[in-house]
Amino acid sequence: MAGAGVVRMASGGNPPKFYFHAQPVGSYGHILVEALGGPGGLSVTVKAQDAALAPAFEGLFAAAAVGFS
């Protein structure tokens, strides 16, 4: 994730929970991610100060998360 500019802020729990932060280059906006693991897989919620940034970031996050377990 760090290679994609996404930083883990916290993790833990059962089921596992992960919280990530990112700031797009050239932007003052922030993106926060909550990822919850469970029997059905990973549930991800993305929140961005600028809603227009969320769709592109979701694609970047999905690509960075491939193979992440």
Buried (B, 14 or more C-beta within 10 A) or exposed (E): BEEBBBEEEEEEEEEEEBBBBBBBEEEEEBBBBBBBBEEEEBEBEBEBEEEEBBEEBBEBBEEBBEEEE
